[in-house]
């Protein structure tokens, strides 16, 4: 009789323990998922920074920025805007402008790396770069 | 020798549960704190890089304008913000995040300019100071 009473108490305790563990797991799992999302976002941001800097440096040393963009796989969207899709949720936009100065040509570019965050695009980094090519003066 | 039976007494499951939940809580907290610190460093790095590139782009624009002013001229009246340092023209570019870029160009006989110096100075001010 005593054995049966102990078994019932133990069963009840284990059931309560499992229920409590389920509730705690729900809260704790949320924390782990938040940490994982944050880590993934930081990783994307650092990758974006490296990609943006590499592209900016290539454009800075290039005599033909348009050809450099085409070589890197960019597609021209309009007169000044170029776009490269890294994957389905991340892409690079480059706005390239050429300005004729008094004594040369100034190439200005704005590199923006975006990714989809839910439905809306999120800007990871925007780098502005300019390169002046001195020309001949009469 | 008397054989001892193994029994899980009342309270053992609760004790085990408390240990597991506390361990998971500590691990979760550490993961969150780690990610939070990483996010701060990443955001700070991004802000510095963006500011540096903005400063370099502004310096290149200044150089282009200055080259246009000086090309083909024997004497050059410098605009505000520029100064002569021997045969060099020097100026500073400050970007949004207090990044200061020190620039210097040399001027040849025909009035054409060439980059001489392009260096960041004192960009770790209060904006990026470690708390």
Boltz contact constraints between the chains, C-beta under 6 A:
constraints:
  - contact:
      token1: [A, 9]
      token2: [B, 10]
      max_distance: 6.0
  - contact:
      token1: [A, 13]
      token2: [B, 10]
      max_distance: 6.0
  - contact:
      token1: [A, 13]
      token2: [B, 13]
      max_distance: 6.0
  - contact:
      token1: [A, 14]
      token2: [B, 13]
      max_distance: 6.0
  - contact:
      token1: [A, 17]
      token2: [B, 13]
      max_distance: 6.0
  - contact:
      token1: [A, 17]
      token2: [B, 14]
      max_distance: 6.0
  - contact:
      token1: [A, 17]
      token2: [B, 17]
      max_distance: 6.0
  - contact:
      token1: [A, 21]
      token2: [B, 17]
      max_distance: 6.0
  - contact:
      token1: [A, 24]
      token2: [B, 21]
      max_distance: 6.0
  - contact:
      token1: [A, 28]
      token2: [B, 24]
      max_distance: 6.0
  - contact:
      token1: [A, 28]
      token2: [B, 28]
      max_distance: 6.0
  - contact:
      token1: [A, 31]
      token2: [B, 28]
      max_distance: 6.0
  - contact:
      token1: [A, 31]
      token2: [B, 32]
      max_distance: 6.0
  - contact:
      token1: [A, 32]
      token2: [B, 28]
      max_distance: 6.0
  - contact:
      token1: [A, 35]
      token2: [B, 31]
      max_distance: 6.0
  - contact:
      token1: [A, 35]
      token2: [B, 32]
      max_distance: 6.0
  - contact:
      token1: [A, 35]
      token2: [B, 35]
      max_distance: 6.0
  - contact:
      token1: [A, 38]
      token2: [B, 35]
      max_distance: 6.0
  - contact:
      token1: [A, 38]
      token2: [B, 39]
      max_distance: 6.0
  - contact:
      token1: [A, 39]
      token2: [B, 35]
      max_distance: 6.0
  - contact:
      token1: [A, 42]
      token2: [B, 38]
      max_distance: 6.0
  - contact:
      token1: [A, 42]
      token2: [B, 39]
      max_distance: 6.0
  - contact:
      token1: [A, 42]
      token2: [B, 42]
      max_distance: 6.0
  - contact:
      token1: [A, 45]
      token2: [B, 42]
      max_distance: 6.0
  - contact:
      token1: [A, 49]
      token2: [B, 49]
      max_distance: 6.0
  - contact:
      token1: [A, 101]
      token2: [B, 64]
      max_distance: 6.0
  - contact:
      token1: [A, 101]
      token2: [B, 68]
      max_distance: 6.0
  - contact:
      token1: [A, 102]
      token2: [B, 68]
      max_distance: 6.0
  - contact:
      token1: [A, 103]
      token2: [B, 67]
      max_distance: 6.0
  - contact:
      token1: [A, 103]
      token2: [B, 68]
      max_distance: 6.0
  - contact:
      token1: [A, 103]
      token2: [B, 71]
      max_distance: 6.0
  - contact:
      token1: [A, 106]
      token2: [B, 64]
      max_distance: 6.0
  - contact:
      token1: [A, 125]
      token2: [B, 46]
      max_distance: 6.0
  - contact:
      token1: [A, 127]
      token2: [B, 53]
      max_distance: 6.0
  - contact:
      token1: [A, 128]
      token2: [B, 53]
      max_distance: 6.0
  - contact:
      token1: [A, 128]
      token2: [B, 54]
      max_distance: 6.0
  - contact:
      token1: [A, 128]
      token2: [B, 57]
      max_distance: 6.0
  - contact:
      token1: [A, 129]
      token2: [B, 53]
      max_distance: 6.0
  - contact:
      token1: [A, 129]
      token2: [B, 57]
      max_distance: 6.0
  - contact:
      token1: [A, 130]
      token2: [B, 57]
      max_distance: 6.0
  - contact:
      token1: [A, 130]
      token2: [B, 60]
      max_distance: 6.0
  - contact:
      token1: [A, 130]
      token2: [B, 61]
      max_distance: 6.0
  - contact:
      token1: [A, 132]
      token2: [B, 60]
      max_distance: 6.0
  - contact:
      token1: [A, 132]
      token2: [B, 63]
      max_distance: 6.0
  - contact:
      token1: [A, 132]
      token2: [B, 64]
      max_distance: 6.0
  - contact:
      token1: [A, 134]
      token2: [B, 67]
      max_distance: 6.0
  - contact:
      token1: [A, 137]
      token2: [B, 71]
      max_distance: 6.0
  - contact:
      token1: [A, 137]
      token2: [B, 72]
      max_distance: 6.0
